[in-house]
Amino acid sequence: MFRSLGTTELLIIAAVVILLFGGRKIPELFKGLAEAVKEFKKSSKDTPGEKKEEQV
């Protein structure tokens, strides 16, 4: 996904994020993002009792 982005593009994106959210709010932003990713991974795992259907 990010393989096509070069260093310059990533620096520009980082600068825009800093301008939009400010330096103090960035840790809060990443903390919320990490919690969202963790919750998504947790909900996407199969439950132990659930069986997958086999493709025939």
PyMOL Python script that loads the backbone (N, CA, C, O; Angstrom):
from pymol import cmd

cmd.read_pdbstr("""\
ATOM      1  N   MET A   1       0.820  -1.182   0.000  1.00  0.00           N
ATOM      2  CA  MET A   1       0.000   0.000   0.000  1.00  0.00           C
ATOM      3  C   MET A   1       0.868   1.252   0.000  1.00  0.00           C
ATOM      4  O   MET A   1       0.635   2.164  -0.793  1.00  0.00           O
ATOM      5  N   PHE A   2       1.862   1.306   0.877  1.00  0.00           N
ATOM      6  CA  PHE A   2       2.705   2.484   0.973  1.00  0.00           C
ATOM      7  C   PHE A   2       4.010   2.319   0.208  1.00  0.00           C
ATOM      8  O   PHE A   2       4.900   3.161   0.324  1.00  0.00           O
ATOM      9  N   ARG A   3       4.138   1.267  -0.560  1.00  0.00           N
ATOM     10  CA  ARG A   3       5.385   1.029  -1.283  1.00  0.00           C
ATOM     11  C   ARG A   3       5.617   2.070  -2.364  1.00  0.00           C
ATOM     12  O   ARG A   3       6.761   2.343  -2.726  1.00  0.00           O
ATOM     13  N   SER A   4       4.552   2.650  -2.880  1.00  0.00           N
ATOM     14  CA  SER A   4       4.713   3.631  -3.943  1.00  0.00           C
ATOM     15  C   SER A   4       5.017   5.027  -3.400  1.00  0.00           C
ATOM     16  O   SER A   4       5.354   5.927  -4.169  1.00  0.00           O
ATOM     17  N   LEU A   5       4.903   5.214  -2.093  1.00  0.00           N
ATOM     18  CA  LEU A   5       5.202   6.509  -1.489  1.00  0.00           C
ATOM     19  C   LEU A   5       6.693   6.616  -1.209  1.00  0.00           C
ATOM     20  O   LEU A   5       7.294   5.721  -0.614  1.00  0.00           O
ATOM     21  N   GLY A   6       7.269   7.708  -1.642  1.00  0.00           N
ATOM     22  CA  GLY A   6       8.681   7.945  -1.389  1.00  0.00           C
ATOM     23  C   GLY A   6       8.884   8.714  -0.100  1.00  0.00           C
ATOM     24  O   GLY A   6       7.929   9.048   0.601  1.00  0.00           O
ATOM     25  N   THR A   7      10.130   8.985   0.197  1.00  0.00           N
ATOM     26  CA  THR A   7      10.480   9.704   1.420  1.00  0.00           C
ATOM     27  C   THR A   7       9.880  11.105   1.426  1.00  0.00           C
ATOM     28  O   THR A   7       9.366  11.563   2.446  1.00  0.00           O
ATOM     29  N   THR A   8       9.949  11.775   0.294  1.00  0.00           N
ATOM     30  CA  THR A   8       9.422  13.136   0.212  1.00  0.00           C
ATOM     31  C   THR A   8       7.922  13.168   0.487  1.00  0.00           C
ATOM     32  O   THR A   8       7.436  14.032   1.216  1.00  0.00           O
ATOM     33  N   GLU A   9       7.197  12.224  -0.098  1.00  0.00           N
ATOM     34  CA  GLU A   9       5.756  12.184   0.111  1.00  0.00           C
ATOM     35  C   GLU A   9       5.418  11.918   1.571  1.00  0.00           C
ATOM     36  O   GLU A   9       4.504  12.533   2.122  1.00  0.00           O
ATOM     37  N   LEU A  10       6.154  11.000   2.202  1.00  0.00           N
ATOM     38  CA  LEU A  10       5.911  10.704   3.617  1.00  0.00           C
ATOM     39  C   LEU A  10       6.204  11.910   4.505  1.00  0.00           C
ATOM     40  O   LEU A  10       5.484  12.157   5.472  1.00  0.00           O
ATOM     41  N   LEU A  11       7.256  12.662   4.181  1.00  0.00           N
ATOM     42  CA  LEU A  11       7.567  13.869   4.951  1.00  0.00           C
ATOM     43  C   LEU A  11       6.477  14.923   4.791  1.00  0.00           C
ATOM     44  O   LEU A  11       6.128  15.607   5.753  1.00  0.00           O
ATOM     45  N   ILE A  12       5.945  15.057   3.594  1.00  0.00           N
ATOM     46  CA  ILE A  12       4.864  16.016   3.364  1.00  0.00           C
ATOM     47  C   ILE A  12       3.621  15.607   4.144  1.00  0.00           C
ATOM     48  O   ILE A  12       2.965  16.452   4.754  1.00  0.00           O
ATOM     49  N   ILE A  13       3.296  14.329   4.128  1.00  0.00           N
ATOM     50  CA  ILE A  13       2.141  13.841   4.884  1.00  0.00           C
ATOM     51  C   ILE A  13       2.341  14.082   6.374  1.00  0.00           C
ATOM     52  O   ILE A  13       1.412  14.509   7.060  1.00  0.00           O
ATOM     53  N   ALA A  14       3.544  13.814   6.885  1.00  0.00           N
ATOM     54  CA  ALA A  14       3.836  14.043   8.302  1.00  0.00           C
ATOM     55  C   ALA A  14       3.700  15.522   8.653  1.00  0.00           C
ATOM     56  O   ALA A  14       3.169  15.860   9.711  1.00  0.00           O
ATOM     57  N   ALA A  15       4.175  16.403   7.775  1.00  0.00           N
ATOM     58  CA  ALA A  15       4.070  17.840   8.026  1.00  0.00           C
ATOM     59  C   ALA A  15       2.612  18.284   8.066  1.00  0.00           C
ATOM     60  O   ALA A  15       2.235  19.100   8.907  1.00  0.00           O
ATOM     61  N   VAL A  16       1.796  17.757   7.170  1.00  0.00           N
ATOM     62  CA  VAL A  16       0.374  18.110   7.151  1.00  0.00           C
ATOM     63  C   VAL A  16      -0.312  17.632   8.428  1.00  0.00           C
ATOM     64  O   VAL A  16      -1.135  18.348   8.999  1.00  0.00           O
ATOM     65  N   VAL A  17       0.027  16.419   8.876  1.00  0.00           N
ATOM     66  CA  VAL A  17      -0.564  15.891  10.110  1.00  0.00           C
ATOM     67  C   VAL A  17      -0.179  16.763  11.295  1.00  0.00           C
ATOM     68  O   VAL A  17      -1.017  17.059  12.147  1.00  0.00           O
ATOM     69  N   ILE A  18       1.072  17.174  11.354  1.00  0.00           N
ATOM     70  CA  ILE A  18       1.525  18.037  12.454  1.00  0.00           C
ATOM     71  C   ILE A  18       0.809  19.380  12.406  1.00  0.00           C
ATOM     72  O   ILE A  18       0.415  19.912  13.445  1.00  0.00           O
ATOM     73  N   LEU A  19       0.638  19.929  11.213  1.00  0.00           N
ATOM     74  CA  LEU A  19      -0.065  21.206  11.095  1.00  0.00           C
ATOM     75  C   LEU A  19      -1.534  21.085  11.488  1.00  0.00           C
ATOM     76  O   LEU A  19      -2.082  21.981  12.131  1.00  0.00           O
ATOM     77  N   LEU A  20      -2.170  19.988  11.106  1.00  0.00           N
ATOM     78  CA  LEU A  20      -3.595  19.824  11.404  1.00  0.00           C
ATOM     79  C   LEU A  20      -3.862  19.527  12.874  1.00  0.00           C
ATOM     80  O   LEU A  20      -4.780  20.094  13.467  1.00  0.00           O
ATOM     81  N   PHE A  21      -3.071  18.648  13.457  1.00  0.00           N
ATOM     82  CA  PHE A  21      -3.363  18.180  14.809  1.00  0.00           C
ATOM     83  C   PHE A  21      -2.489  18.812  15.878  1.00  0.00           C
ATOM     84  O   PHE A  21      -2.838  18.753  17.057  1.00  0.00           O
ATOM     85  N   GLY A  22      -1.396  19.399  15.519  1.00  0.00           N
ATOM     86  CA  GLY A  22      -0.494  19.977  16.497  1.00  0.00           C
ATOM     87  C   GLY A  22       0.361  18.907  17.149  1.00  0.00           C
ATOM     88  O   GLY A  22      -0.043  17.746  17.216  1.00  0.00           O
ATOM     89  N   GLY A  23       1.519  19.277  17.622  1.00  0.00           N
ATOM     90  CA  GLY A  23       2.464  18.327  18.196  1.00  0.00           C
ATOM     91  C   GLY A  23       1.971  17.646  19.456  1.00  0.00           C
ATOM     92  O   GLY A  23       2.369  16.515  19.737  1.00  0.00           O
ATOM     93  N   ARG A  24       1.120  18.299  20.216  1.00  0.00           N
ATOM     94  CA  ARG A  24       0.674  17.727  21.490  1.00  0.00           C
ATOM     95  C   ARG A  24      -0.424  16.685  21.309  1.00  0.00           C
ATOM     96  O   ARG A  24      -0.560  15.780  22.132  1.00  0.00           O
ATOM     97  N   LYS A  25      -1.196  16.803  20.253  1.00  0.00           N
ATOM     98  CA  LYS A  25      -2.315  15.876  20.060  1.00  0.00           C
ATOM     99  C   LYS A  25      -1.927  14.632  19.274  1.00  0.00           C
ATOM    100  O   LYS A  25      -2.706  13.680  19.222  1.00  0.00           O
ATOM    101  N   ILE A  26      -0.758  14.610  18.666  1.00  0.00           N
ATOM    102  CA  ILE A  26      -0.353  13.458  17.857  1.00  0.00           C
ATOM    103  C   ILE A  26      -0.252  12.176  18.685  1.00  0.00           C
ATOM    104  O   ILE A  26      -0.734  11.141  18.225  1.00  0.00           O
ATOM    105  N   PRO A  27       0.350  12.184  19.887  1.00  0.00           N
ATOM    106  CA  PRO A  27       0.363  10.938  20.670  1.00  0.00           C
ATOM    107  C   PRO A  27      -1.038  10.421  20.990  1.00  0.00           C
ATOM    108  O   PRO A  27      -1.271   9.213  20.978  1.00  0.00           O
ATOM    109  N   GLU A  28      -1.964  11.324  21.272  1.00  0.00           N
ATOM    110  CA  GLU A  28      -3.347  10.910  21.526  1.00  0.00           C
ATOM    111  C   GLU A  28      -3.970  10.307  20.270  1.00  0.00           C
ATOM    112  O   GLU A  28      -4.716   9.331  20.343  1.00  0.00           O
ATOM    113  N   LEU A  29      -3.659  10.894  19.128  1.00  0.00           N
ATOM    114  CA  LEU A  29      -4.177  10.395  17.857  1.00  0.00           C
ATOM    115  C   LEU A  29      -3.681   8.982  17.590  1.00  0.00           C
ATOM    116  O   LEU A  29      -4.463   8.109  17.214  1.00  0.00           O
ATOM    117  N   PHE A  30      -2.379   8.751  17.782  1.00  0.00           N
ATOM    118  CA  PHE A  30      -1.820   7.425  17.540  1.00  0.00           C
ATOM    119  C   PHE A  30      -2.291   6.410  18.575  1.00  0.00           C
ATOM    120  O   PHE A  30      -2.442   5.230  18.258  1.00  0.00           O
ATOM    121  N   LYS A  31      -2.525   6.854  19.807  1.00  0.00           N
ATOM    122  CA  LYS A  31      -3.047   5.953  20.824  1.00  0.00           C
ATOM    123  C   LYS A  31      -4.448   5.482  20.443  1.00  0.00           C
ATOM    124  O   LYS A  31      -4.763   4.298  20.555  1.00  0.00           O
ATOM    125  N   GLY A  32      -5.271   6.399  20.001  1.00  0.00           N
ATOM    126  CA  GLY A  32      -6.612   6.040  19.558  1.00  0.00           C
ATOM    127  C   GLY A  32      -6.586   5.144  18.333  1.00  0.00           C
ATOM    128  O   GLY A  32      -7.389   4.218  18.217  1.00  0.00           O
ATOM    129  N   LEU A  33      -5.664   5.416  17.419  1.00  0.00           N
ATOM    130  CA  LEU A  33      -5.529   4.583  16.226  1.00  0.00           C
ATOM    131  C   LEU A  33      -5.078   3.179  16.585  1.00  0.00           C
ATOM    132  O   LEU A  33      -5.577   2.202  16.027  1.00  0.00           O
ATOM    133  N   ALA A  34      -4.136   3.071  17.517  1.00  0.00           N
ATOM    134  CA  ALA A  34      -3.656   1.753  17.950  1.00  0.00           C
ATOM    135  C   ALA A  34      -4.768   0.963  18.629  1.00  0.00           C
ATOM    136  O   ALA A  34      -4.896  -0.242  18.412  1.00  0.00           O
ATOM    137  N   GLU A  35      -5.563   1.626  19.439  1.00  0.00           N
ATOM    138  CA  GLU A  35      -6.688   0.943  20.091  1.00  0.00           C
ATOM    139  C   GLU A  35      -7.710   0.469  19.061  1.00  0.00           C
ATOM    140  O   GLU A  35      -8.271  -0.618  19.197  1.00  0.00           O
ATOM    141  N   ALA A  36      -7.949   1.273  18.043  1.00  0.00           N
ATOM    142  CA  ALA A  36      -8.898   0.888  16.997  1.00  0.00           C
ATOM    143  C   ALA A  36      -8.395  -0.320  16.216  1.00  0.00           C
ATOM    144  O   ALA A  36      -9.167  -1.227  15.908  1.00  0.00           O
ATOM    145  N   VAL A  37      -7.106  -0.335  15.898  1.00  0.00           N
ATOM    146  CA  VAL A  37      -6.530  -1.468  15.171  1.00  0.00           C
ATOM    147  C   VAL A  37      -6.587  -2.723  16.028  1.00  0.00           C
ATOM    148  O   VAL A  37      -6.906  -3.803  15.532  1.00  0.00           O
ATOM    149  N   LYS A  38      -6.276  -2.583  17.319  1.00  0.00           N
ATOM    150  CA  LYS A  38      -6.319  -3.730  18.226  1.00  0.00           C
ATOM    151  C   LYS A  38      -7.735  -4.292  18.321  1.00  0.00           C
ATOM    152  O   LYS A  38      -7.928  -5.507  18.302  1.00  0.00           O
ATOM    153  N   GLU A  39      -8.712  -3.415  18.423  1.00  0.00           N
ATOM    154  CA  GLU A  39     -10.108  -3.846  18.511  1.00  0.00           C
ATOM    155  C   GLU A  39     -10.556  -4.508  17.207  1.00  0.00           C
ATOM    156  O   GLU A  39     -11.303  -5.486  17.232  1.00  0.00           O
ATOM    157  N   PHE A  40     -10.103  -3.981  16.079  1.00  0.00           N
ATOM    158  CA  PHE A  40     -10.452  -4.572  14.788  1.00  0.00           C
ATOM    159  C   PHE A  40      -9.867  -5.972  14.659  1.00  0.00           C
ATOM    160  O   PHE A  40     -10.555  -6.893  14.217  1.00  0.00           O
ATOM    161  N   LYS A  41      -8.604  -6.138  15.040  1.00  0.00           N
ATOM    162  CA  LYS A  41      -7.975  -7.459  14.966  1.00  0.00           C
ATOM    163  C   LYS A  41      -8.671  -8.441  15.899  1.00  0.00           C
ATOM    164  O   LYS A  41      -8.859  -9.607  15.554  1.00  0.00           O
ATOM    165  N   LYS A  42      -9.049  -7.968  17.075  1.00  0.00           N
ATOM    166  CA  LYS A  42      -9.728  -8.827  18.043  1.00  0.00           C
ATOM    167  C   LYS A  42     -11.071  -9.292  17.500  1.00  0.00           C
ATOM    168  O   LYS A  42     -11.432 -10.460  17.647  1.00  0.00           O
ATOM    169  N   SER A  43     -11.804  -8.395  16.881  1.00  0.00           N
ATOM    170  CA  SER A  43     -13.123  -8.761  16.365  1.00  0.00           C
ATOM    171  C   SER A  43     -13.049  -9.575  15.083  1.00  0.00           C
ATOM    172  O   SER A  43     -13.995 -10.292  14.755  1.00  0.00           O
ATOM    173  N   SER A  44     -11.949  -9.479  14.356  1.00  0.00           N
ATOM    174  CA  SER A  44     -11.847 -10.213  13.097  1.00  0.00           C
ATOM    175  C   SER A  44     -11.354 -11.643  13.283  1.00  0.00           C
ATOM    176  O   SER A  44     -11.442 -12.450  12.358  1.00  0.00           O
ATOM    177  N   LYS A  45     -10.841 -11.965  14.458  1.00  0.00           N
ATOM    178  CA  LYS A  45     -10.412 -13.342  14.719  1.00  0.00           C
ATOM    179  C   LYS A  45     -11.633 -14.242  14.819  1.00  0.00           C
ATOM    180  O   LYS A  45     -12.696 -13.829  15.282  1.00  0.00           O
ATOM    181  N   ASP A  46     -11.456 -15.479  14.376  1.00  0.00           N
ATOM    182  CA  ASP A  46     -12.551 -16.443  14.478  1.00  0.00           C
ATOM    183  C   ASP A  46     -12.715 -16.877  15.925  1.00  0.00           C
ATOM    184  O   ASP A  46     -11.738 -17.015  16.661  1.00  0.00           O
ATOM    185  N   THR A  47     -13.947 -17.087  16.316  1.00  0.00           N
ATOM    186  CA  THR A  47     -14.195 -17.603  17.652  1.00  0.00           C
ATOM    187  C   THR A  47     -13.879 -19.089  17.668  1.00  0.00           C
ATOM    188  O   THR A  47     -14.013 -19.743  16.634  1.00  0.00           O
ATOM    189  N   PRO A  48     -13.464 -19.649  18.800  1.00  0.00           N
ATOM    190  CA  PRO A  48     -13.068 -21.060  18.849  1.00  0.00           C
ATOM    191  C   PRO A  48     -14.168 -22.029  18.426  1.00  0.00           C
ATOM    192  O   PRO A  48     -13.860 -23.064  17.834  1.00  0.00           O
ATOM    193  N   GLY A  49     -15.426 -21.739  18.703  1.00  0.00           N
ATOM    194  CA  GLY A  49     -16.509 -22.649  18.367  1.00  0.00           C
ATOM    195  C   GLY A  49     -17.006 -22.514  16.935  1.00  0.00           C
ATOM    196  O   GLY A  49     -17.804 -23.328  16.471  1.00  0.00           O
ATOM    197  N   GLU A  50     -16.538 -21.491  16.237  1.00  0.00           N
ATOM    198  CA  GLU A  50     -17.017 -21.243  14.884  1.00  0.00           C
ATOM    199  C   GLU A  50     -16.236 -22.071  13.879  1.00  0.00           C
ATOM    200  O   GLU A  50     -15.005 -22.101  13.915  1.00  0.00           O
ATOM    201  N   LYS A  51     -16.943 -22.739  12.988  1.00  0.00           N
ATOM    202  CA  LYS A  51     -16.292 -23.558  11.970  1.00  0.00           C
ATOM    203  C   LYS A  51     -16.409 -22.869  10.621  1.00  0.00           C
ATOM    204  O   LYS A  51     -17.442 -22.289  10.287  1.00  0.00           O
ATOM    205  N   LYS A  52     -15.330 -22.945   9.853  1.00  0.00           N
ATOM    206  CA  LYS A  52     -15.349 -22.390   8.511  1.00  0.00           C
ATOM    207  C   LYS A  52     -15.936 -23.415   7.553  1.00  0.00           C
ATOM    208  O   LYS A  52     -15.720 -24.618   7.698  1.00  0.00           O
ATOM    209  N   GLU A  53     -16.672 -22.925   6.584  1.00  0.00           N
ATOM    210  CA  GLU A  53     -17.218 -23.819   5.575  1.00  0.00           C
ATOM    211  C   GLU A  53     -16.130 -24.155   4.567  1.00  0.00           C
ATOM    212  O   GLU A  53     -15.375 -23.283   4.138  1.00  0.00           O
ATOM    213  N   GLU A  54     -16.060 -25.413   4.198  1.00  0.00           N
ATOM    214  CA  GLU A  54     -15.070 -25.831   3.219  1.00  0.00           C
ATOM    215  C   GLU A  54     -15.613 -25.590   1.830  1.00  0.00           C
ATOM    216  O   GLU A  54     -16.793 -25.809   1.558  1.00  0.00           O
ATOM    217  N   GLN A  55     -14.728 -25.134   0.949  1.00  0.00           N
ATOM    218  CA  GLN A  55     -15.129 -24.926  -0.435  1.00  0.00           C
ATOM    219  C   GLN A  55     -15.003 -26.234  -1.182  1.00  0.00           C
ATOM    220  O   GLN A  55     -13.988 -26.922  -1.079  1.00  0.00           O
ATOM    221  N   VAL A  56     -16.026 -26.575  -1.930  1.00  0.00           N
ATOM    222  CA  VAL A  56     -16.018 -27.841  -2.676  1.00  0.00           C
ATOM    223  C   VAL A  56     -15.775 -27.568  -4.129  1.00  0.00           C
ATOM    224  O   VAL A  56     -15.730 -28.499  -4.933  1.00  0.00           O
TER     225      VAL A  56
END
""", "prot")
cmd.dss("prot")
cmd.show_as("cartoon", "prot")
cmd.util.cbc("prot")
cmd.orient("prot")
